[in-house]
Amino acid sequence: MSKKRFLLVASVSTDNPQAVQPVLERLFTKACFTRAGDNEFRVEAELEGENAKELNRSLLSELRRAERKTRLRAEWKSDTAVERYFDYVLKKTGRQ
């Protein structure tokens, strides 16, 4: 399977932002994420992978290794589709 390019727009909320921030710094450049509140981050980045489901799963798994009570609301856009996830669950798909 070939790798596709995805645009990620996500909200990461957590009970322990001090534990999650270093993970975000390792995964993304500082320009890709900002603090959106006391316990929330906003992420906008471009990633490559086989599909949005696997990218979403790997991102949330990495974040939850740092803090178990972390929630991810993510929108993954490719050339042809948009997929929205809440944590690991696909909530909506659509065309771009």
N, CA, C and O atoms as a CHARMM CRD file, in Angstrom:
* protein
*
  384
    1    1 MET  N      0.84100  -1.18700   0.00000 PROA 1      0.00000
    2    1 MET  CA     0.00000   0.00000   0.00000 PROA 1      0.00000
    3    1 MET  C      0.88500   1.24800   0.00000 PROA 1      0.00000
    4    1 MET  O      1.90600   1.29400   0.68500 PROA 1      0.00000
    5    2 SER  N      0.49100   2.24000  -0.76000 PROA 2      0.00000
    6    2 SER  CA     1.29300   3.45100  -0.83500 PROA 2      0.00000
    7    2 SER  C      0.93700   4.40600   0.29900 PROA 2      0.00000
    8    2 SER  O     -0.16200   4.36000   0.85300 PROA 2      0.00000
    9    3 LYS  N      1.87300   5.25500   0.62400 PROA 3      0.00000
   10    3 LYS  CA     1.64700   6.23200   1.68500 PROA 3      0.00000
   11    3 LYS  C      0.92100   7.44200   1.11400 PROA 3      0.00000
   12    3 LYS  O      1.21500   7.91100   0.01500 PROA 3      0.00000
   13    4 LYS  N     -0.03800   7.93200   1.89700 PROA 4      0.00000
   14    4 LYS  CA    -0.78700   9.13000   1.52100 PROA 4      0.00000
   15    4 LYS  C     -0.40400  10.26100   2.45200 PROA 4      0.00000
   16    4 LYS  O      0.14900  10.04900   3.53200 PROA 4      0.00000
   17    5 ARG  N     -0.70800  11.45100   2.01000 PROA 5      0.00000
   18    5 ARG  CA    -0.46900  12.64700   2.81400 PROA 5      0.00000
   19    5 ARG  C     -1.79100  13.05000   3.45800 PROA 5      0.00000
   20    5 ARG  O     -2.81700  13.14200   2.78400 PROA 5      0.00000
   21    6 PHE  N     -1.76000  13.29000   4.77700 PROA 6      0.00000
   22    6 PHE  CA    -2.94700  13.67600   5.52900 PROA 6      0.00000
   23    6 PHE  C     -2.69000  14.98700   6.26500 PROA 6      0.00000
   24    6 PHE  O     -1.60200  15.22900   6.78900 PROA 6      0.00000
   25    7 LEU  N     -3.71900  15.81800   6.28700 PROA 7      0.00000
   26    7 LEU  CA    -3.69400  17.03200   7.09200 PROA 7      0.00000
   27    7 LEU  C     -4.47200  16.73200   8.36100 PROA 7      0.00000
   28    7 LEU  O     -5.64000  16.34700   8.30600 PROA 7      0.00000
   29    8 LEU  N     -3.82700  16.90800   9.49800 PROA 8      0.00000
   30    8 LEU  CA    -4.43500  16.64300  10.79500 PROA 8      0.00000
   31    8 LEU  C     -4.80600  17.96200  11.47100 PROA 8      0.00000
   32    8 LEU  O     -3.98500  18.87400  11.57100 PROA 8      0.00000
   33    9 VAL  N     -6.03900  18.04600  11.92600 PROA 9      0.00000
   34    9 VAL  CA    -6.48700  19.13700  12.78600 PROA 9      0.00000
   35    9 VAL  C     -7.09700  18.44700  13.99400 PROA 9      0.00000
   36    9 VAL  O     -8.08800  17.72800  13.86500 PROA 9      0.00000
   37   10 ALA  N     -6.50700  18.66100  15.18100 PROA 10     0.00000
   38   10 ALA  CA    -6.93100  17.88300  16.34500 PROA 10     0.00000
   39   10 ALA  C     -6.94100  18.71500  17.61400 PROA 10     0.00000
   40   10 ALA  O     -6.25800  19.73200  17.73600 PROA 10     0.00000
   41   11 SER  N     -7.74200  18.24000  18.54500 PROA 11     0.00000
   42   11 SER  CA    -7.78800  18.77500  19.89600 PROA 11     0.00000
   43   11 SER  C     -7.38800  17.64400  20.84100 PROA 11     0.00000
   44   11 SER  O     -7.99200  16.57100  20.83700 PROA 11     0.00000
   45   12 VAL  N     -6.36900  17.90100  21.64500 PROA 12     0.00000
   46   12 VAL  CA    -5.88700  16.92200  22.61400 PROA 12     0.00000
   47   12 VAL  C     -6.17500  17.46900  24.00300 PROA 12     0.00000
   48   12 VAL  O     -5.64400  18.51100  24.38800 PROA 12     0.00000
   49   13 SER  N     -7.00800  16.77200  24.74700 PROA 13     0.00000
   50   13 SER  CA    -7.27000  17.19800  26.11800 PROA 13     0.00000
   51   13 SER  C     -6.77400  16.12200  27.07100 PROA 13     0.00000
   52   13 SER  O     -6.84000  14.93000  26.77200 PROA 13     0.00000
   53   14 THR  N     -6.27300  16.56100  28.22800 PROA 14     0.00000
   54   14 THR  CA    -5.62500  15.63800  29.14300 PROA 14     0.00000
   55   14 THR  C     -5.71800  16.15000  30.57200 PROA 14     0.00000
   56   14 THR  O     -5.88400  17.34700  30.80700 PROA 14     0.00000
   57   15 ASP  N     -5.61000  15.24000  31.51100 PROA 15     0.00000
   58   15 ASP  CA    -5.57300  15.61700  32.92200 PROA 15     0.00000
   59   15 ASP  C     -4.17700  16.05100  33.35800 PROA 15     0.00000
   60   15 ASP  O     -4.01400  16.67400  34.40700 PROA 15     0.00000
   61   16 ASN  N     -3.16200  15.71600  32.54200 PROA 16     0.00000
   62   16 ASN  CA    -1.77900  16.02900  32.89500 PROA 16     0.00000
   63   16 ASN  C     -1.04300  16.62700  31.68700 PROA 16     0.00000
   64   16 ASN  O     -0.29800  15.91400  31.01400 PROA 16     0.00000
   65   17 PRO  N     -1.23700  17.91700  31.40100 PROA 17     0.00000
   66   17 PRO  CA    -0.59400  18.51300  30.22500 PROA 17     0.00000
   67   17 PRO  C      0.93600  18.50900  30.29800 PROA 17     0.00000
   68   17 PRO  O      1.59700  18.51700  29.26000 PROA 17     0.00000
   69   18 GLN  N      1.50300  18.49800  31.49500 PROA 18     0.00000
   70   18 GLN  CA     2.96500  18.46600  31.62200 PROA 18     0.00000
   71   18 GLN  C      3.54500  17.14900  31.11500 PROA 18     0.00000
   72   18 GLN  O      4.68900  17.11300  30.66200 PROA 18     0.00000
   73   19 ALA  N      2.78200  16.08300  31.18300 PROA 19     0.00000
   74   19 ALA  CA     3.24700  14.79200  30.67400 PROA 19     0.00000
   75   19 ALA  C      3.04600  14.67800  29.16500 PROA 19     0.00000
   76   19 ALA  O      3.84200  14.03300  28.48100 PROA 19     0.00000
   77   20 VAL  N      1.99800  15.29300  28.64500 PROA 20     0.00000
   78   20 VAL  CA     1.66100  15.16800  27.22700 PROA 20     0.00000
   79   20 VAL  C      2.47500  16.12300  26.35500 PROA 20     0.00000
   80   20 VAL  O      2.79900  15.78300  25.21700 PROA 20     0.00000
   81   21 GLN  N      2.80500  17.28800  26.85200 PROA 21     0.00000
   82   21 GLN  CA     3.52100  18.27600  26.04200 PROA 21     0.00000
   83   21 GLN  C      4.85000  17.75200  25.49300 PROA 21     0.00000
   84   21 GLN  O      5.12800  17.97800  24.31500 PROA 21     0.00000
   85   22 PRO  N      5.69100  17.06200  26.28300 PROA 22     0.00000
   86   22 PRO  CA     6.93400  16.54400  25.69500 PROA 22     0.00000
   87   22 PRO  C      6.69600  15.53100  24.56400 PROA 22     0.00000
   88   22 PRO  O      7.50000  15.44700  23.63500 PROA 22     0.00000
   89   23 VAL  N      5.61800  14.77700  24.63400 PROA 23     0.00000
   90   23 VAL  CA     5.29200  13.83800  23.55600 PROA 23     0.00000
   91   23 VAL  C      4.92800  14.61000  22.29200 PROA 23     0.00000
   92   23 VAL  O      5.37900  14.26100  21.20100 PROA 23     0.00000
   93   24 LEU  N      4.12100  15.65000  22.43000 PROA 24     0.00000
   94   24 LEU  CA     3.77200  16.48600  21.27900 PROA 24     0.00000
   95   24 LEU  C      5.00700  17.16100  20.70000 PROA 24     0.00000
   96   24 LEU  O      5.13500  17.27200  19.48100 PROA 24     0.00000
   97   25 GLU  N      5.90900  17.60900  21.55200 PROA 25     0.00000
   98   25 GLU  CA     7.14300  18.24100  21.08200 PROA 25     0.00000
   99   25 GLU  C      8.00500  17.26400  20.29400 PROA 25     0.00000
  100   25 GLU  O      8.67100  17.65100  19.33400 PROA 25     0.00000
  101   26 ARG  N      7.99100  16.00400  20.69900 PROA 26     0.00000
  102   26 ARG  CA     8.77400  14.98000  20.00400 PROA 26     0.00000
  103   26 ARG  C      8.13200  14.61400  18.65600 PROA 26     0.00000
  104   26 ARG  O      8.83800  14.38300  17.67500 PROA 26     0.00000
  105   27 LEU  N      6.80000  14.56200  18.61200 PROA 27     0.00000
  106   27 LEU  CA     6.09700  14.15000  17.40300 PROA 27     0.00000
  107   27 LEU  C      5.93500  15.27000  16.38000 PROA 27     0.00000
  108   27 LEU  O      5.94100  15.01600  15.17500 PROA 27     0.00000
  109   28 PHE  N      5.78900  16.50800  16.85300 PROA 28     0.00000
  110   28 PHE  CA     5.51300  17.64900  15.98200 PROA 28     0.00000
  111   28 PHE  C      6.47100  18.78300  16.30700 PROA 28     0.00000
  112   28 PHE  O      7.04100  18.83900  17.39600 PROA 28     0.00000
  113   29 THR  N      6.64100  19.69400  15.33800 PROA 29     0.00000
  114   29 THR  CA     7.40100  20.89900  15.64100 PROA 29     0.00000
  115   29 THR  C      6.53700  21.80800  16.51600 PROA 29     0.00000
  116   29 THR  O      5.31400  21.66800  16.54200 PROA 29     0.00000
  117   30 LYS  N      7.15800  22.71700  17.21300 PROA 30     0.00000
  118   30 LYS  CA     6.39800  23.61700  18.09100 PROA 30     0.00000
  119   30 LYS  C      5.40300  24.46500  17.31400 PROA 30     0.00000
  120   30 LYS  O      4.39100  24.89300  17.87100 PROA 30     0.00000
  121   31 ALA  N      5.67200  24.71200  16.04400 PROA 31     0.00000
  122   31 ALA  CA     4.74100  25.50300  15.23300 PROA 31     0.00000
  123   31 ALA  C      3.45700  24.73300  14.92300 PROA 31     0.00000
  124   31 ALA  O      2.45600  25.34100  14.54300 PROA 31     0.00000
  125   32 CYS  N      3.46700  23.41400  15.07600 PROA 32     0.00000
  126   32 CYS  CA     2.31000  22.59100  14.73400 PROA 32     0.00000
  127   32 CYS  C      1.29400  22.46900  15.86100 PROA 32     0.00000
  128   32 CYS  O      0.15100  22.08300  15.61300 PROA 32     0.00000
  129   33 PHE  N      1.68200  22.78900  17.09400 PROA 33     0.00000
  130   33 PHE  CA     0.71000  22.67600  18.17600 PROA 33     0.00000
  131   33 PHE  C      0.81100  23.87100  19.11400 PROA 33     0.00000
  132   33 PHE  O      1.87700  24.46100  19.29400 PROA 33     0.00000
  133   34 THR  N     -0.33800  24.21200  19.70600 PROA 34     0.00000
  134   34 THR  CA    -0.40700  25.33000  20.64100 PROA 34     0.00000
  135   34 THR  C     -1.26100  24.92000  21.83200 PROA 34     0.00000
  136   34 THR  O     -2.06600  23.99200  21.75500 PROA 34     0.00000
  137   35 ARG  N     -1.06800  25.61900  22.90800 PROA 35     0.00000
  138   35 ARG  CA    -1.89100  25.40300  24.10900 PROA 35     0.00000
  139   35 ARG  C     -3.22500  26.09400  23.89100 PROA 35     0.00000
  140   35 ARG  O     -3.25300  27.28100  23.56700 PROA 35     0.00000
  141   36 ALA  N     -4.32900  25.38100  24.06000 PROA 36     0.00000
  142   36 ALA  CA    -5.65300  25.94000  23.79800 PROA 36     0.00000
  143   36 ALA  C     -6.44000  26.15900  25.08100 PROA 36     0.00000
  144   36 ALA  O     -7.59400  26.58400  25.03400 PROA 36     0.00000
  145   37 GLY  N     -5.84500  25.88200  26.19800 PROA 37     0.00000
  146   37 GLY  CA    -6.50300  26.03700  27.49300 PROA 37     0.00000
  147   37 GLY  C     -5.62200  25.40900  28.55700 PROA 37     0.00000
  148   37 GLY  O     -4.49200  25.00800  28.28000 PROA 37     0.00000
  149   38 ASP  N     -6.13300  25.32500  29.75600 PROA 38     0.00000
  150   38 ASP  CA    -5.32800  24.75300  30.84000 PROA 38     0.00000
  151   38 ASP  C     -4.95500  23.29800  30.58000 PROA 38     0.00000
  152   38 ASP  O     -3.83100  22.88500  30.86900 PROA 38     0.00000
  153   39 ASN  N     -5.88800  22.51800  30.03700 PROA 39     0.00000
  154   39 ASN  CA    -5.67000  21.08200  29.84900 PROA 39     0.00000
  155   39 ASN  C     -5.85500  20.64300  28.40800 PROA 39     0.00000
  156   39 ASN  O     -6.21100  19.49400  28.14900 PROA 39     0.00000
  157   40 GLU  N     -5.61600  21.55400  27.46200 PROA 40     0.00000
  158   40 GLU  CA    -5.89900  21.23000  26.06600 PROA 40     0.00000
  159   40 GLU  C     -4.83500  21.79900  25.13100 PROA 40     0.00000
  160   40 GLU  O     -4.27300  22.86800  25.36900 PROA 40     0.00000
  161   41 PHE  N     -4.58000  21.04800  24.06200 PROA 41     0.00000
  162   41 PHE  CA    -3.66900  21.47200  23.00100 PROA 41     0.00000
  163   41 PHE  C     -4.41400  21.41200  21.67300 PROA 41     0.00000
  164   41 PHE  O     -5.31900  20.59500  21.50000 PROA 41     0.00000
  165   42 ARG  N     -4.03700  22.26600  20.74600 PROA 42     0.00000
  166   42 ARG  CA    -4.56800  22.23900  19.38000 PROA 42     0.00000
  167   42 ARG  C     -3.40300  21.88500  18.46400 PROA 42     0.00000
  168   42 ARG  O     -2.33200  22.48700  18.53600 PROA 42     0.00000
  169   43 VAL  N     -3.62900  20.90100  17.60500 PROA 43     0.00000
  170   43 VAL  CA    -2.58300  20.40000  16.71200 PROA 43     0.00000
  171   43 VAL  C     -3.03500  20.58200  15.26900 PROA 43     0.00000
  172   43 VAL  O     -4.16000  20.23200  14.91100 PROA 43     0.00000
  173   44 GLU  N     -2.15200  21.13100  14.44700 PROA 44     0.00000
  174   44 GLU  CA    -2.35600  21.21300  13.00000 PROA 44     0.00000
  175   44 GLU  C     -1.05300  20.79600  12.35300 PROA 44     0.00000
  176   44 GLU  O     -0.03800  21.48200  12.47300 PROA 44     0.00000
  177   45 ALA  N     -1.09000  19.65300  11.65800 PROA 45     0.00000
  178   45 ALA  CA     0.14200  19.11200  11.08100 PROA 45     0.00000
  179   45 ALA  C     -0.16800  18.31200   9.82900 PROA 45     0.00000
  180   45 ALA  O     -1.31600  17.94400   9.57900 PROA 45     0.00000
  181   46 GLU  N      0.86300  18.05000   9.05100 PROA 46     0.00000
  182   46 GLU  CA     0.75000  17.21600   7.86900 PROA 46     0.00000
  183   46 GLU  C      1.57200  15.96000   8.12000 PROA 46     0.00000
  184   46 GLU  O      2.74900  16.03300   8.47100 PROA 46     0.00000
  185   47 LEU  N      0.93600  14.80300   7.93400 PROA 47     0.00000
  186   47 LEU  CA     1.59000  13.51600   8.19700 PROA 47     0.00000
  187   47 LEU  C      1.41300  12.59400   7.00300 PROA 47     0.00000
  188   47 LEU  O      0.50300  12.77100   6.19400 PROA 47     0.00000
  189   48 GLU  N      2.29200  11.60900   6.90600 PROA 48     0.00000
  190   48 GLU  CA     2.19400  10.59900   5.85500 PROA 48     0.00000
  191   48 GLU  C      1.95500   9.24800   6.48000 PROA 48     0.00000
  192   48 GLU  O      2.54600   8.91200   7.50600 PROA 48     0.00000
  193   49 GLY  N      1.07300   8.46200   5.85100 PROA 49     0.00000
  194   49 GLY  CA     0.80400   7.12100   6.33100 PROA 49     0.00000
  195   49 GLY  C     -0.09000   6.38400   5.35300 PROA 49     0.00000
  196   49 GLY  O     -0.52000   6.93500   4.34000 PROA 49     0.00000
  197   50 GLU  N     -0.36100   5.12300   5.67600 PROA 50     0.00000
  198   50 GLU  CA    -1.18500   4.31200   4.78800 PROA 50     0.00000
  199   50 GLU  C     -2.66100   4.69300   4.86500 PROA 50     0.00000
  200   50 GLU  O     -3.35700   4.71800   3.85000 PROA 50     0.00000
  201   51 ASN  N     -3.13700   4.99100   6.08900 PROA 51     0.00000
  202   51 ASN  CA    -4.52400   5.41100   6.22900 PROA 51     0.00000
  203   51 ASN  C     -4.69200   6.21700   7.51800 PROA 51     0.00000
  204   51 ASN  O     -3.84900   6.17200   8.41300 PROA 51     0.00000
  205   52 ALA  N     -5.79300   6.95000   7.58600 PROA 52     0.00000
  206   52 ALA  CA    -6.04000   7.81800   8.73600 PROA 52     0.00000
  207   52 ALA  C     -6.24600   7.01200  10.01400 PROA 52     0.00000
  208   52 ALA  O     -5.83500   7.44500  11.09000 PROA 52     0.00000
  209   53 LYS  N     -6.86700   5.86400   9.91000 PROA 53     0.00000
  210   53 LYS  CA    -7.13600   5.03800  11.08900 PROA 53     0.00000
  211   53 LYS  C     -5.84200   4.65000  11.80400 PROA 53     0.00000
  212   53 LYS  O     -5.75500   4.74400  13.02900 PROA 53     0.00000
  213   54 GLU  N     -4.85200   4.22200  11.05000 PROA 54     0.00000
  214   54 GLU  CA    -3.57300   3.82200  11.65100 PROA 54     0.00000
  215   54 GLU  C     -2.81100   5.01600  12.21200 PROA 54     0.00000
  216   54 GLU  O     -2.20200   4.92000  13.27800 PROA 54     0.00000
  217   55 LEU  N     -2.84200   6.13800  11.50400 PROA 55     0.00000
  218   55 LEU  CA    -2.18600   7.33500  12.01900 PROA 55     0.00000
  219   55 LEU  C     -2.84100   7.79800  13.31400 PROA 55     0.00000
  220   55 LEU  O     -2.15300   8.16900  14.26500 PROA 55     0.00000
  221   56 ASN  N     -4.16900   7.77600  13.35000 PROA 56     0.00000
  222   56 ASN  CA    -4.90600   8.18300  14.54000 PROA 56     0.00000
  223   56 ASN  C     -4.58700   7.24600  15.71600 PROA 56     0.00000
  224   56 ASN  O     -4.34300   7.69900  16.83500 PROA 56     0.00000
  225   57 ARG  N     -4.59400   5.94400  15.44500 PROA 57     0.00000
  226   57 ARG  CA    -4.31900   4.95000  16.48600 PROA 57     0.00000
  227   57 ARG  C     -2.91200   5.11900  17.05300 PROA 57     0.00000
  228   57 ARG  O     -2.72500   5.07800  18.26900 PROA 57     0.00000
  229   58 SER  N     -1.93800   5.30500  16.19300 PROA 58     0.00000
  230   58 SER  CA    -0.56300   5.43700  16.67900 PROA 58     0.00000
  231   58 SER  C     -0.36700   6.73200  17.46600 PROA 58     0.00000
  232   58 SER  O      0.35700   6.74700  18.46200 PROA 58     0.00000
  233   59 LEU  N     -1.01000   7.82300  17.02500 PROA 59     0.00000
  234   59 LEU  CA    -0.90100   9.09100  17.74600 PROA 59     0.00000
  235   59 LEU  C     -1.52400   8.98900  19.13000 PROA 59     0.00000
  236   59 LEU  O     -0.90000   9.38000  20.11800 PROA 59     0.00000
  237   60 LEU  N     -2.73800   8.47300  19.21600 PROA 60     0.00000
  238   60 LEU  CA    -3.40000   8.37100  20.51500 PROA 60     0.00000
  239   60 LEU  C     -2.68700   7.39000  21.43500 PROA 60     0.00000
  240   60 LEU  O     -2.58700   7.63800  22.63600 PROA 60     0.00000
  241   61 SER  N     -2.19200   6.29100  20.90100 PROA 61     0.00000
  242   61 SER  CA    -1.45000   5.33100  21.72400 PROA 61     0.00000
  243   61 SER  C     -0.20400   5.96700  22.32600 PROA 61     0.00000
  244   61 SER  O      0.10900   5.75600  23.49800 PROA 61     0.00000
  245   62 GLU  N      0.49700   6.74100  21.51700 PROA 62     0.00000
  246   62 GLU  CA     1.70500   7.43200  21.99500 PROA 62     0.00000
  247   62 GLU  C      1.35400   8.43800  23.09400 PROA 62     0.00000
  248   62 GLU  O      2.05200   8.52700  24.10400 PROA 62     0.00000
  249   63 LEU  N      0.27900   9.18800  22.89700 PROA 63     0.00000
  250   63 LEU  CA    -0.13800  10.16400  23.90700 PROA 63     0.00000
  251   63 LEU  C     -0.57300   9.47200  25.20200 PROA 63     0.00000
  252   63 LEU  O     -0.28700   9.96200  26.29400 PROA 63     0.00000
  253   64 ARG  N     -1.25100   8.35600  25.08300 PROA 64     0.00000
  254   64 ARG  CA    -1.73600   7.65500  26.27600 PROA 64     0.00000
  255   64 ARG  C     -0.63500   6.92000  27.02100 PROA 64     0.00000
  256   64 ARG  O     -0.81400   6.57100  28.18800 PROA 64     0.00000
  257   65 ARG  N      0.48300   6.68000  26.38600 PROA 65     0.00000
  258   65 ARG  CA     1.62900   6.12600  27.12700 PROA 65     0.00000
  259   65 ARG  C      2.12200   7.13800  28.15700 PROA 65     0.00000
  260   65 ARG  O      2.60300   6.76400  29.22700 PROA 65     0.00000
  261   66 ALA  N      1.99700   8.42900  27.82400 PROA 66     0.00000
  262   66 ALA  CA     2.43100   9.48900  28.74200 PROA 66     0.00000
  263   66 ALA  C      1.36500   9.77400  29.79600 PROA 66     0.00000
  264   66 ALA  O      1.69300   9.98400  30.96300 PROA 66     0.00000
  265   67 GLU  N      0.10600   9.78400  29.40400 PROA 67     0.00000
  266   67 GLU  CA    -1.00400  10.05200  30.33400 PROA 67     0.00000
  267   67 GLU  C     -2.23200   9.28500  29.85000 PROA 67     0.00000
  268   67 GLU  O     -2.75300   9.54100  28.76400 PROA 67     0.00000
  269   68 ARG  N     -2.68000   8.35300  30.66600 PROA 68     0.00000
  270   68 ARG  CA    -3.79300   7.48100  30.28600 PROA 68     0.00000
  271   68 ARG  C     -5.08000   8.25800  30.02400 PROA 68     0.00000
  272   68 ARG  O     -5.84200   7.90600  29.12400 PROA 68     0.00000
  273   69 LYS  N     -5.32200   9.28800  30.78600 PROA 69     0.00000
  274   69 LYS  CA    -6.56000  10.07700  30.63400 PROA 69     0.00000
  275   69 LYS  C     -6.36800  11.20900  29.62200 PROA 69     0.00000
  276   69 LYS  O     -6.49300  12.38900  29.94800 PROA 69     0.00000
  277   70 THR  N     -6.06500  10.81600  28.40200 PROA 70     0.00000
  278   70 THR  CA    -5.89900  11.76900  27.31000 PROA 70     0.00000
  279   70 THR  C     -6.95000  11.46900  26.25300 PROA 70     0.00000
  280   70 THR  O     -7.17200  10.31300  25.89000 PROA 70     0.00000
  281   71 ARG  N     -7.59300  12.51700  25.76500 PROA 71     0.00000
  282   71 ARG  CA    -8.62800  12.37900  24.75300 PROA 71     0.00000
  283   71 ARG  C     -8.19800  13.08300  23.46900 PROA 71     0.00000
  284   71 ARG  O     -7.55600  14.13200  23.50700 PROA 71     0.00000
  285   72 LEU  N     -8.55800  12.49400  22.34200 PROA 72     0.00000
  286   72 LEU  CA    -8.16500  13.02400  21.03800 PROA 72     0.00000
  287   72 LEU  C     -9.39800  13.17100  20.15700 PROA 72     0.00000
  288   72 LEU  O    -10.09900  12.19600  19.88700 PROA 72     0.00000
  289   73 ARG  N     -9.65500  14.37900  19.71700 PROA 73     0.00000
  290   73 ARG  CA   -10.68300  14.65100  18.70600 PROA 73     0.00000
  291   73 ARG  C     -9.92400  15.09600  17.45900 PROA 73     0.00000
  292   73 ARG  O     -9.32200  16.17000  17.43200 PROA 73     0.00000
  293   74 ALA  N     -9.96200  14.25800  16.43700 PROA 74     0.00000
  294   74 ALA  CA    -9.10300  14.49600  15.27400 PROA 74     0.00000
  295   74 ALA  C     -9.88000  14.46600  13.97400 PROA 74     0.00000
  296   74 ALA  O    -10.82000  13.69000  13.79900 PROA 74     0.00000
  297   75 GLU  N     -9.46000  15.33600  13.06700 PROA 75     0.00000
  298   75 GLU  CA    -9.97800  15.34900  11.70200 PROA 75     0.00000
  299   75 GLU  C     -8.79200  15.13500  10.77300 PROA 75     0.00000
  300   75 GLU  O     -7.83900  15.91300  10.77900 PROA 75     0.00000
  301   76 TRP  N     -8.85900  14.07600   9.97700 PROA 76     0.00000
  302   76 TRP  CA    -7.80100  13.71900   9.04100 PROA 76     0.00000
  303   76 TRP  C     -8.30900  13.96400   7.63200 PROA 76     0.00000
  304   76 TRP  O     -9.29900  13.36000   7.22000 PROA 76     0.00000
  305   77 LYS  N     -7.64100  14.84800   6.88000 PROA 77     0.00000
  306   77 LYS  CA    -8.03900  15.15700   5.51300 PROA 77     0.00000
  307   77 LYS  C     -6.99500  14.61900   4.54500 PROA 77     0.00000
  308   77 LYS  O     -5.79500  14.84300   4.70600 PROA 77     0.00000
  309   78 SER  N     -7.47800  13.90900   3.54300 PROA 78     0.00000
  310   78 SER  CA    -6.59900  13.47100   2.45800 PROA 78     0.00000
  311   78 SER  C     -7.07900  14.15200   1.18100 PROA 78     0.00000
  312   78 SER  O     -7.93600  15.03400   1.23800 PROA 78     0.00000
  313   79 ASP  N     -6.54200  13.75500   0.03600 PROA 79     0.00000
  314   79 ASP  CA    -6.95200  14.35500  -1.23900 PROA 79     0.00000
  315   79 ASP  C     -8.42800  14.12900  -1.52300 PROA 79     0.00000
  316   79 ASP  O     -9.08700  14.97200  -2.13100 PROA 79     0.00000
  317   80 THR  N     -8.94100  12.99200  -1.08400 PROA 80     0.00000
  318   80 THR  CA   -10.30100  12.61500  -1.48200 PROA 80     0.00000
  319   80 THR  C    -11.30900  12.54000  -0.34000 PROA 80     0.00000
  320   80 THR  O    -12.51200  12.57600  -0.59800 PROA 80     0.00000
  321   81 ALA  N    -10.86900  12.43800   0.90100 PROA 81     0.00000
  322   81 ALA  CA   -11.81000  12.19200   1.99300 PROA 81     0.00000
  323   81 ALA  C    -11.42900  12.92900   3.27200 PROA 81     0.00000
  324   81 ALA  O    -10.29700  13.37700   3.44900 PROA 81     0.00000
  325   82 VAL  N    -12.41800  13.03700   4.15500 PROA 82     0.00000
  326   82 VAL  CA   -12.22800  13.58400   5.49500 PROA 82     0.00000
  327   82 VAL  C    -12.76600  12.55800   6.47900 PROA 82     0.00000
  328   82 VAL  O    -13.89200  12.08200   6.33500 PROA 82     0.00000
  329   83 GLU  N    -11.95500  12.21400   7.48900 PROA 83     0.00000
  330   83 GLU  CA   -12.38600  11.27200   8.52600 PROA 83     0.00000
  331   83 GLU  C    -12.25000  11.95200   9.87600 PROA 83     0.00000
  332   83 GLU  O    -11.22400  12.56100  10.17500 PROA 83     0.00000
  333   84 ARG  N    -13.29500  11.84300  10.69200 PROA 84     0.00000
  334   84 ARG  CA   -13.27700  12.43300  12.03200 PROA 84     0.00000
  335   84 ARG  C    -13.30800  11.32500  13.06900 PROA 84     0.00000
  336   84 ARG  O    -14.09900  10.38700  12.97400 PROA 84     0.00000
  337   85 TYR  N    -12.42600  11.44800  14.07100 PROA 85     0.00000
  338   85 TYR  CA   -12.31100  10.44400  15.12800 PROA 85     0.00000
  339   85 TYR  C    -12.47900  11.09000  16.49100 PROA 85     0.00000
  340   85 TYR  O    -12.08800  12.23600  16.71100 PROA 85     0.00000
  341   86 PHE  N    -13.06900  10.32600  17.40000 PROA 86     0.00000
  342   86 PHE  CA   -13.03200  10.64700  18.82400 PROA 86     0.00000
  343   86 PHE  C    -12.31000   9.47900  19.46600 PROA 86     0.00000
  344   86 PHE  O    -12.79900   8.34900  19.44700 PROA 86     0.00000
  345   87 ASP  N    -11.15300   9.75000  20.03200 PROA 87     0.00000
  346   87 ASP  CA   -10.25100   8.70300  20.51800 PROA 87     0.00000
  347   87 ASP  C     -9.98600   7.72100  19.37900 PROA 87     0.00000
  348   87 ASP  O     -9.53000   8.13800  18.31400 PROA 87     0.00000
  349   88 TYR  N    -10.25900   6.42400  19.57400 PROA 88     0.00000
  350   88 TYR  CA    -9.98500   5.43900  18.52600 PROA 88     0.00000
  351   88 TYR  C    -11.16900   5.23000  17.57900 PROA 88     0.00000
  352   88 TYR  O    -11.05100   4.48400  16.60700 PROA 88     0.00000
  353   89 VAL  N    -12.29700   5.87000  17.84400 PROA 89     0.00000
  354   89 VAL  CA   -13.54500   5.57000  17.14100 PROA 89     0.00000
  355   89 VAL  C    -13.77800   6.53600  15.98000 PROA 89     0.00000
  356   89 VAL  O    -13.73900   7.75500  16.14800 PROA 89     0.00000
  357   90 LEU  N    -14.02000   5.96500  14.79800 PROA 90     0.00000
  358   90 LEU  CA   -14.38300   6.75500  13.63000 PROA 90     0.00000
  359   90 LEU  C    -15.81500   7.25400  13.81300 PROA 90     0.00000
  360   90 LEU  O    -16.73600   6.45500  13.98200 PROA 90     0.00000
  361   91 LYS  N    -15.99900   8.56000  13.77900 PROA 91     0.00000
  362   91 LYS  CA   -17.32000   9.15200  13.98800 PROA 91     0.00000
  363   91 LYS  C    -17.98900   9.55500  12.68900 PROA 91     0.00000
  364   91 LYS  O    -19.21100   9.45600  12.57200 PROA 91     0.00000
  365   92 LYS  N    -17.21100  10.01200  11.69800 PROA 92     0.00000
  366   92 LYS  CA   -17.81900  10.51300  10.47600 PROA 92     0.00000
  367   92 LYS  C    -16.80700  10.47700   9.33900 PROA 92     0.00000
  368   92 LYS  O    -15.61800  10.73100   9.53500 PROA 92     0.00000
  369   93 THR  N    -17.29900  10.15900   8.15600 PROA 93     0.00000
  370   93 THR  CA   -16.46100  10.24900   6.95800 PROA 93     0.00000
  371   93 THR  C    -17.18800  11.10800   5.94800 PROA 93     0.00000
  372   93 THR  O    -18.41000  11.25100   5.99900 PROA 93     0.00000
  373   94 GLY  N    -16.43800  11.66900   5.04400 PROA 94     0.00000
  374   94 GLY  CA   -17.04400  12.51200   4.01500 PROA 94     0.00000
  375   94 GLY  C    -16.06600  12.75600   2.88200 PROA 94     0.00000
  376   94 GLY  O    -14.91600  12.31900   2.92500 PROA 94     0.00000
  377   95 ARG  N    -16.52900  13.44000   1.89800 PROA 95     0.00000
  378   95 ARG  CA   -15.69500  13.82100   0.76200 PROA 95     0.00000
  379   95 ARG  C    -15.15800  15.21800   0.96000 PROA 95     0.00000
  380   95 ARG  O    -15.80000  16.06500   1.58200 PROA 95     0.00000
  381   96 GLN  N    -14.00000  15.44700   0.43600 PROA 96     0.00000
  382   96 GLN  CA   -13.36300  16.76900   0.53300 PROA 96     0.00000
  383   96 GLN  C    -13.96500  17.71500  -0.46200 PROA 96     0.00000
  384   96 GLN  O    -13.56000  18.87600  -0.53300 PROA 96     0.00000
